[in-house]
Amino acid sequence: MGFSETDLVHLRRAVELAREAADGGDGPFGSVLVDAAGVERFAGRNREASTGDPTRHPEFEIARWAVTHLAPAERAAATVYTSGEHCPMCSAAHAWVGLGRIVYVASSAQIAAWRGAMGAPASPVAALPIAEVAPGLDVEGPVDELVDEVRLLIRRAVSTG
């Protein structure tokens, strides 16, 4: 699957946010919401550990922000770029608020396999692909050019967690 240079720019930003999350002691995930004109409208990172709220995923924060700040047509035309494929909670939120395309670096299956191989405890939620939770969404990934960066962030989180 080919990704444009614009896609890669926004995905690199999502990985940068994932690194910030890891530096802050949170799960290494970051996401950005980009409108149809290519303007970054919202950026976020995991804040689970730092807030004590396990729902503080950036993709869920994007859904909350978008429903408040964007009209339905703007949400549908937007793209969410994220370091890791949405969990089921975030996939559902994305679908419920009518956000558009999702592009992720590492798949939930890749992340679950890496964590398992590293001896991390299993997630309390199944690692379902976005398409199983919200089959109508336009989803693209993984992005091979950046997968190793995300894998290293996952390794770092597991070894310090």
N, C-alpha and C positions, 0 to 999 in steps of 0.2 A: 504494500500500500504506500503510495507516495504522499508526502506532506509538503505543503508549500513552505517557503521561507518564513512567511507571516505566521503560519502555524507553529513553526519551530521557535520563533521569537517568543510567542506567548507561552509555549510549553517550557522554554528555558526560564521564563519568569515564574511559572508554577513550581519548577524544581528549586529555584532560588528561595521561594517562600517555604517550601518543604524543608530546606536547609535551615531557615530561620526558626521553623517550628522545632526541629531537632535541637538547635542551639538553645532554645528556651525550655527544653525538657519535655516537649510535647511530641506526639506521633509525627513522623516526618512526611506530612502531606500539605500541599499548597494548591490553590486554585485561583484562576482569574476569570472574570466575566467580561467578554468583549462584545461590543455592539456591532450592528451591521456595517457601520462605517470604519470598523477596526480600532475603535477607541476603548481602552480599558476602563470599565465602569466601576468595577469592584474587585478587590484582591483580598484574599484571606489565607489563613493557615490554621492547622489544627491548634486547638487551645484546650484539649481535654484535661491533661494533667495540671496545667497552670490554673484552671478554673474549677477543677473537680467535677465538671459537667461532661459526661461521655458523649453528649450529642453535639459538642462544639466542633463539628467538622466544617471545613471551609465550603464544601459544596452545599451543605444545609444552610449556612450563613448566606451564601449567594442566593439561594431560593428565597429566603426571608427578605433580603434586601431588594431583590428584583420585583417581588410582588408589591412592594411598597413604592418603588421608585420608577418602574417601567410599565408602560401600557402593555396589554396582552400582545399586540403585534410586535412591539419592540422586544419583548421576552422571546417570542417565537423566532425572531431573526437573529438573536444573540447566540454566541458560542461560549461554552464553558471549557476552559483548558485546565487540566488537572494532572498532578504528578502520578496519581493512582486512580484506577477505576473506582467509581462511586460504590459505596456499600449499599445494601438494600434500602436503608433509611434515606440516604441521600438521593438514590435513584428515584424513589417514590416522590420525594419532595420536588425534585426536578420536573418530573412528569406532572404532578398536581398543579404546579404554578405555570406550566406551559413554556418552559425554557426550550431553546432550540438545540442545536448540535452540541455534542460532547466529544472532546478529543482528549484521550488520556495517554500517559507515557507507559505505565506498567499495568497489566491486567490484575484483577482480583485473584485469579488463579495463580499467576506468577508470584504475587506478594504472599499468598497463603503458603505456597510451596517453599519459598525462601524462608519464611518464618518457621515453618515446620522443620526444615533442614537445619536451621540454626538452633533448634530446641526451644523456641518460644512457645508459650501456651497458646492453645487454639483460641480464636476469637469467639465471643459469645453469640455471634451472628454468622450465619452461613455466608461464604464468599460466592455469592451469586453474580453472574454477569448482569450488567445493566439491562440487556435485552430480555432477560428472564423476568425481571421485576417490572419493567416498563417497555414492552415490546414495540411501541410506536416511536421510540426515540431514535434520532440519527446519531449513531455512535461510531467512532473511529479510534483504533488503537489495537495493540500497543505500538509505540514509536521506538523502533530499534535503536535509533541514534542516541537516545537518552536513557534507555532502560538500565544500563550499568550504573548510572549516577543514582537512580532511585534505589537499585539493589544495595548499593553501598550505604545509602542513608538508612535503609531498613536494617542492614547489618549493624550499623552504629547504634540504632535505637534498641535493638535486641540485646546487644552486648552491654549497654549502659542501663537498660531497663530493669 
